[in-house]
Amino acid sequence: MDLDAFLNVAVDLLAVPSTADRPAQLWRAVESVVDFVGPGVCVEWFESNGKPSALVYADAYRGAARPRFRVILNGHLDVVPAEPGQFRPRREGDRLYARGAQDMKVSALAQAQVFRELVSTLSYPLALQLVTDEEVGGRDGTLHQLRQGVDATFVVIGEHSRLNIVADSKGLLQARLQASGRSGHGAYPWLGDNALLKVVDTVKRLMDRYPVATEEVWRTTVNLAKVDSPNHAFNQIPAQAEAWLDIRFPADDTDLNGRTHPEIIEYLRSFCEPGVAVSIDHLDPPHHADHDRPEIQQLRRAAQGQGYPADFLYKHGTGDGGFYSERGIAAVAFGVGGDGQHGPEEYVEISTIMPYYRALKEFLERL
């Protein structure tokens, strides 16, 4: 790969303001990477709720049933909002600054480079999956394609990792506690039924079960994001109250992982005071892949051959890997290096691009 030519293409891609509120720019981003792959491939286009995505694979399968892919290379091309200046990429030494440089347009483009070089030479079916909604939940990209029957044995998601391996990411549960009571004058609390106290007592029970972490730990954590009541007076007993919970849980939390919405609601209700109801706003599954899988070991060896330790990283945030995990498809995140994700000085380490490209290519050729 010619790194200078690659960086020229990357700069053009990074200049595309492909945020969730700009559907035309989402299309522009995914079309530009498909164009980069070039002719002679089969491209399936998908769209869900205005979010485009593409699945690219060998032209030999055109007109036939879509194969179960041995490997999918998954890359998201959407980015979080940024000031206009962040869509004017700039290079300073070993750093290329731009929104999406680390997260994760450069990794996605490197995946596309490897794909176009190998897709017609490998003895197994390989796919490049390009999505544009990972930053807003992934349901209209990766999950939508999976629901349309896309299947694989192994998936490499190009999220930044500095050539380390992410085989574990937490799931996400966003829930509300809503309490009802009886209003009254604050001077006569025995005449009312304080809904806010019900919420506070319920939250205390939850926090006793899931104490606030004071250091990095791989276990379920609960963030109390909001506690509120409609009261506007000090001397009024609140008849209604609400709390917001942001819960992050690993795959080995059997109270939450693999449970249905009703089962999770019933579990959370076990912490609740009488008069407190539970509802779920959002639920994403956790992600876990067996560290001893042959594909993971082969990918580690390929990265180590480039001088990187290929350690296992544990991500406390959620990602598209969970959608694969809940379907029994092994997935890892493996990408370039950088820093400043979602911040004003996001950058990719240019020196990690070629090792990433070579490691990914070696992995696929030796699989």
Residue pairs with C-beta under 8 A, 6 or more apart in sequence:
1 113
1 117
1 354
1 357
3 350
3 353
3 354
6 109
6 110
6 113
6 353
7 91
7 96
7 350
7 353
9 36
9 109
10 89
10 96
10 105
10 106
10 109
11 89
11 96
11 98
12 32
13 29
13 32
13 33
13 77
13 100
13 105
13 109
14 87
14 89
14 96
14 98
14 99
14 100
14 101
14 105
14 106
15 87
15 88
15 89
15 98
16 25
16 28
16 29
16 32
16 87
17 25
17 79
17 82
17 84
17 87
17 99
18 25
18 26
18 28
18 29
18 77
18 78
18 79
18 100
18 132
19 25
19 78
19 79
19 80
19 81
19 82
20 26
20 51
20 78
20 133
20 135
20 136
21 81
23 50
23 51
23 52
26 51
26 52
26 77
26 78
26 132
27 52
29 77
29 78
29 105
29 132
30 52
30 53
30 54
30 77
30 130
30 131
30 132
33 75
33 77
33 108
33 109
33 112
33 130
34 43
34 54
34 56
34 130
36 109
36 112
36 113
36 116
37 56
37 112
37 115
37 116
37 128
38 116
40 59
40 120
41 56
41 57
41 58
41 59
41 116
41 119
42 56
42 57
42 58
42 59
42 61
42 62
43 54
43 55
43 56
44 54
44 55
44 56
44 66
45 52
45 53
45 54
46 52
46 53
46 54
46 55
46 141
46 144
46 145
46 148
47 53
48 139
48 140
48 141
48 144
49 140
50 140
51 78
51 131
51 132
51 133
51 140
51 141
51 144
52 132
53 129
53 130
53 131
53 132
53 133
53 140
53 141
53 142
53 144
53 145
54 128
54 129
54 130
55 127
55 128
55 129
55 130
55 145
55 150
56 115
56 119
56 127
56 128
56 129
56 130
57 66
57 67
57 69
57 119
57 125
57 126
57 127
57 128
58 119
58 120
58 125
58 126
59 120
60 120
61 67
61 125
66 149
66 150
67 125
68 125
68 151
68 152
68 153
69 125
69 126
69 127
69 150
69 151
69 152
69 153
70 122
70 124
70 125
70 126
70 152
70 153
70 154
70 367
71 124
71 126
71 127
71 152
71 153
71 154
71 155
71 156
71 295
71 364
71 367
72 126
72 127
72 128
72 129
72 150
72 152
72 154
72 155
72 156
73 111
73 112
73 114
73 115
73 126
73 127
73 128
73 129
73 155
73 156
73 158
73 360
74 111
74 129
74 131
74 142
74 155
74 156
74 157
74 158
74 320
74 331
75 104
75 105
75 107
75 108
75 109
75 111
75 112
75 128
75 129
75 130
75 131
75 157
75 158
76 104
76 108
76 130
76 131
76 132
76 133
76 134
76 135
76 138
76 141
76 320
77 100
77 105
77 108
77 130
77 131
77 132
78 131
78 132
78 133
78 134
78 135
78 136
79 99
79 100
79 103
79 105
79 135
80 99
80 135
80 342
82 99
82 344
83 344
86 97
86 98
86 99
86 344
86 346
87 98
87 99
88 98
89 96
89 97
89 98
89 101
90 96
90 97
90 98
91 97
91 350
94 349
94 350
94 351
95 338
95 347
95 348
95 349
95 350
96 106
96 347
96 348
96 350
97 340
97 345
97 346
97 347
98 346
98 347
99 346
100 106
100 346
101 338
101 346
101 347
101 348
102 160
102 336
102 337
102 338
102 339
102 340
102 341
102 346
102 347
102 348
103 159
103 160
103 338
103 341
103 342
103 346
104 158
104 159
104 160
104 335
106 336
106 338
106 348
106 353
107 158
107 159
107 160
107 335
107 336
107 356
108 130
108 158
110 158
110 336
110 353
110 356
110 357
110 360
111 128
111 156
111 158
111 360
112 128
112 130
113 357
114 357
114 360
114 361
114 364
115 126
115 128
117 361
118 126
118 361
118 364
118 365
119 126
119 128
122 364
122 365
124 367
126 364
127 150
127 152
129 142
129 145
129 150
129 155
131 138
131 141
131 142
131 145
131 320
132 141
133 139
133 140
133 141
134 141
134 142
134 319
134 320
137 282
137 284
138 284
138 319
138 320
138 323
141 320
142 320
142 323
142 324
143 320
143 323
146 323
146 324
146 327
151 329
152 324
152 329
153 295
153 329
153 330
154 293
154 295
154 329
154 330
154 331
155 321
155 324
155 329
155 330
155 331
155 332
156 299
156 331
156 332
156 333
156 334
156 360
156 363
157 319
157 320
157 321
157 331
157 332
157 333
157 334
157 335
158 333
158 334
158 335
158 336
159 166
159 319
159 333
159 334
159 335
160 335
160 336
160 337
160 338
160 341
160 348
161 313
161 333
161 334
161 335
161 337
162 308
162 335
162 336
162 337
162 338
162 349
162 352
163 303
163 306
163 308
163 310
163 334
163 335
163 336
163 337
163 352
163 355
163 356
163 359
164 303
164 308
164 309
164 310
164 311
164 312
164 313
164 334
165 296
165 299
165 300
165 303
165 310
165 311
165 312
165 313
165 332
165 333
165 334
166 312
166 313
166 314
166 315
166 321
166 332
166 333
166 334
167 287
167 288
167 289
167 290
167 291
167 296
167 312
167 332
168 218
168 250
168 251
168 286
168 287
168 288
168 289
168 312
168 314
168 315
169 286
169 287
169 314
169 315
169 316
169 317
169 318
169 319
169 321
169 322
169 333
170 248
170 249
170 250
170 286
170 315
170 316
170 317
170 318
171 248
171 249
171 250
171 251
171 256
171 257
171 283
171 284
171 285
171 286
171 287
171 318
171 322
172 246
172 247
172 248
172 282
172 283
172 284
172 317
172 318
173 245
173 246
173 247
173 248
173 249
173 256
173 264
173 280
173 282
173 283
173 284
174 244
174 245
174 246
174 247
174 280
174 281
174 282
174 283
175 244
175 245
175 247
175 264
175 268
175 278
175 279
175 280
175 281
176 242
176 243
176 244
176 245
176 278
176 279
176 280
176 281
177 199
177 202
177 203
177 242
177 243
177 245
177 268
177 272
177 276
177 277
177 278
178 240
178 241
178 242
178 276
178 277
178 278
178 279
179 195
179 196
179 198
179 199
179 202
179 240
179 241
179 242
179 273
179 275
179 276
179 277
180 195
180 239
180 240
180 275
180 277
181 192
181 193
181 194
181 195
181 196
181 198
181 237
181 238
181 239
181 240
181 241
181 275
182 192
182 193
182 237
182 239
183 192
183 236
183 237
183 238
183 239
184 191
184 192
184 236
184 237
185 191
185 192
185 235
185 236
185 237
186 233
186 234
186 235
186 236
186 237
187 235
189 237
191 237
192 237
192 239
193 237
193 239
193 275
194 237
194 238
195 229
195 238
195 239
195 240
195 241
195 275
196 227
196 229
196 231
196 238
196 241
198 241
198 272
198 273
198 274
198 275
198 276
199 227
199 241
199 242
199 243
199 273
199 276
200 227
201 273
202 243
202 271
202 272
202 273
202 276
203 224
203 227
203 243
203 245
205 271
205 272
206 222
206 245
206 268
206 271
207 222
207 224
209 271
210 219
210 220
210 221
210 222
210 247
212 221
212 222
213 219
213 221
216 316
218 250
218 314
219 250
219 253
220 247
220 248
220 249
220 250
220 253
220 255
220 256
221 247
221 248
221 316
222 245
222 246
222 247
223 245
223 246
223 247
223 248
224 243
224 244
224 245
225 244
225 245
225 246
226 242
226 243
226 244
227 241
227 242
227 243
227 244
228 241
228 242
228 243
229 238
229 240
229 241
229 242
230 238
230 240
231 238
247 256
248 316
248 317
248 318
249 256
249 257
249 286
250 257
250 286
250 288
251 257
251 286
251 287
251 288
251 325
252 288
253 286
255 267
256 264
256 267
257 285
257 286
258 285
258 326
259 267
261 280
261 283
264 280
264 283
265 278
265 279
265 280
268 278
269 276
269 278
272 278
284 318
284 322
285 322
285 323
285 325
285 326
286 318
286 322
286 325
287 318
287 319
287 321
287 322
287 324
287 325
287 331
288 325
289 296
289 321
289 325
289 330
289 331
289 332
290 296
290 330
291 312
293 330
295 330
295 363
295 367
296 330
296 332
298 363
298 366
298 367
299 310
299 332
299 334
299 359
299 363
300 310
301 310
302 358
302 359
302 360
302 362
302 363
302 366
303 309
303 310
303 334
303 355
303 359
304 310
305 359
305 362
306 355
306 356
306 358
306 359
307 355
308 355
308 359
313 333
315 333
319 333
320 331
321 331
321 332
321 333
324 330
324 331
325 331
334 360
335 356
336 348
336 349
336 352
336 353
336 356
337 348
337 349
337 351
337 352
338 346
338 347
338 348
338 349
338 352
339 345
339 346
339 347
339 349
340 346
340 347
